[in-house]
């Protein structure tokens, strides 16, 4: 398989990558021009300008992420679980009404028998990238955690995404931190407050009853006011991990795919709730996933 041009275009970020014939990133352009920062008519022109910047204006391109959502350039459908490299490649969408040879990876959806529904868009490509590097045992059965604004917990069976769930942790933290009474004034990270939040998340009263502790602990002098954000982080991440730990055996290995910034608090939460973890920096997995999907259908 020859070199290809791929793009991971999310809500708040843009990454255009020239990928080599082994999936390695040869050239990339990154920016904060996610789809949320551009109007739909501007997206094609922006993409073209970045392709020209790396002298690949006429190359076919494969995209993933929120560029294929309703708020993006062109909406691509969702494929059902179990989802695989083959099913994603089979349902690629060619973006119409453009002189670019541009294709988009579909998202993945899951609807349970009870009516619970979930979707992912972009993370599926990272998972496919991880699978290209996973051992046969890992491909057979694994649990993946991809922390972020909307954290994804993915169950792998037989080399496929067999199920997944989303935790609203990152966005909820941002909303409460920025707009609620829970966090006031300048904040400093406090390990003790973070661990107190983890401990509180294990209590039976439930998150909705625990959130106000973030403020009341500071008001009553149980922790510094400046440590409120750290306590809130521990409480929210702990609630997310605790809920998943209940469905896993003690000591189970979780494959943690994220940057170093999130790896530390999530690693601490996983260990607190009796789970082992292995951390992977996720920066290369989108490129690997897009490369693998394009190779599956000889697209690029």
Secondary structure, DSSP 8 states (H G I E B T S, - for coil): ---EEEEEE-SS-EEEEEE-TTS-EEEEEEES--GGGS-HHHHHHHHHHHHHHTT-TTS-EEEESGGGSTTSSS---EEESSB-HHHHHHT-EE--SSSS-EEE--EEEEE-TTS-EEEESSHHHHHHHHHHHS-HHHHHEEEEEE-STTEEEEEEETTEEEEEEEE-HHHHHHHHHHHSSSS-S-----HHHHHHHHHHHTSTT-HHHHTTHHHHHHHTTSS-GGGHHHHHHHHHHHHHHHHHHTTS-TT-EEEEES-HHHHHHHHHHHHHTT-EEEEE-GGGHHHHHHHHHHHHTT--
